[in-house]
Amino acid sequence: MERKMALSYDNITEKYYEGETMQQNQWIVDEMNQVYKQGIRVDVNGLSYNPKTSANLMRVLENGSYMLDYEGDMLGRIVALHVDSVGPSEQPSYKTLRCKKTKNRPEKKRRSEKNKKK
């Protein structure tokens, strides 16, 4: 008896997006390798980058959004490349304003009730 594995929509889309994410992040790794070869300091979230660890970097990049930040010197030359994760680091400190009903305020009568009394 032959068993066939059922392909679900979730399995197909998961594999598709996993490959798409790797392609989207590959340009970051390529950029970092090129900059590293030119002797420019590269770090990811504060840790030094090494081209040998690019496979580990890909896994890190898949977990969130990152920003490339080029650091320049006084002459305008790039001296460092920082790749930092972006996202909300903490909850906003402000509170949302909401109207509160006061207890002393009388309820408004509906128009239909006013018309019935006449």
N, C-alpha and C positions, 0 to 999 in steps of 0.2 A: 504494500500500500504506500503510495507516494504522498508525502506531506508537503503542502505548500505554505510558505510563510505569508501571512496576510500583511500587506503594506497599508499602514494607516496614513492618513493625511499628516498627522503630527510627525511621524517618522520621516516622511519625505521632506517636509518643510524644515525640520530640524537639521537634516543633513545639508539641505540647500543653503540655509542661512549660516551654518557653521563654515561651509566653504566660502561663502560670500564675505563673511567677517574676516576670514584669513586673508582674502584678496584685498580687502579694504585696509587691513593693517600692514600688509606687506610693504607698501610704499614707505611707511614709517621706519621699518627695519632697514630697507634699502638706503634711505636717507641717513640713518644713523651709521650704517657701515661706511658709506661714502665720507661722511664727516670724520669718522674715527680714523680712516685711512689717511686723511689730510692732517692728522695730528691735533685735531680739536678735541677738547675734553667733552665727553658725553655722559650724562647721568639720567637714570630713570627713577623718579620719585626719590631723589637724593642719593641713590646708589650708583656707583660707577658702572658703566656699560662695557661689555666685552663682546666682540662678534661671536665668540664661541658659545655665548649664552643666548643667542638670538631665538632659539626654540623656546626657552623659558620666557623670554620677553613676549613672544607671540601669545602665550597663554595668559600673561598678565594683561596685555592689551585687550584681549577678548572680554575681560571682566568689566570694563568700564570705558568711559570717554577720557581721552587724553589730549593735552595741548602741547605743541612744540613751542619752545621759547628759546630764541637765539639771543645769546649774550654777546654784546660787542664792547670793544675797548674805545678809548678816546679818539682813535683814528678811524673808527667805523669798521674795523676788522672783526669778524666773528671769532670769539675766543672760546665759547662753550655752547653746547646745545643741551637744554634741559627738557625732558619729557615728563610732564606732571599730570596726574589724574585731576579731572575737573568734575565738579558736582557739589551739591550742597554739603558743607562740612558740619553744619549745625542747624538746628531749627531756628526759624526767624524769631527775633526777640520781640517783635510787635504783636499785639493782639488784634484780632479782627473786631471791628466795631459793629455791634448789633443793637437794634432798637429794643429796648425793654418796655414791657407794658407796666404801667404804674397801677397800683391798686386803688388809688383814690380817684382815678379818672372814670367818669360815668360812661357806660356803654352807649354807643350811638344807636338810635332806633332806625330800623329799616324803613324804607319808604312805604313798603306795603302795609306796615303796621300803622303808619301815620294816616294813610288813606282810609283804612278801615274805621278809624275813630270818627271820621267826618261824616 
